[in-house]
Amino acid sequence: MTTEELRRRLLEEIYAGAMAGMGAMILDEDRIRRADDKELREIAAQYGYR
């Protein structure tokens, strides 16, 4: 998966979580948008992506 595909998936996940009542997930939006490839993969691991 490319960096931009991963970024899109993570953003979709946090938006869905925020709409489902887990509003704190939206706090990661800026972090995901600004992350370089390495940091994005670290964030993805925190969200359970392999």
N, C-alpha and C positions, 0 to 999 in steps of 0.2 A: 504494500500500500504506500502511495506517495505521501509526502509530508502534507500536502494540501488536502488530500482525501482524508487523512487522519484528523487534520484540523477540523474539517467539515463534520466528520462523524462525532468528534468530541463536542463541538458546538451544538449539534443537533441533540445530543444526549443531555447536555446541561439545560437547553431550552425546554426539552420535554420534562425533565425533572422539576424545573421551576414551575411549569404549568401544572404539574401534578401535585404541587403543594410543598415541594422541597426548595423553597426560594433561595436558600443559601448557595445552591449550586451555581446560581448566576454570578456569584462572586469570582468564579474562575474564568469568566468570559474574557476579560482583558488579558489575563495571564496566558490563556490559550491563543488569543489573537497575536500576541507579541512574541510568543515562544519561538526559538530557533528549533531546528530539527531534533537536537539532542534533548532539549528541555521538553519538547512536545512528546517525545517518546517516554520520558519520565512521567509526565502527566498521564499519558495513556495507561501506563503501568499502574498508576494509582487508581485509575478507573476500571482496572481489570482487563485491559486489552493486552494481548500477547503478540 
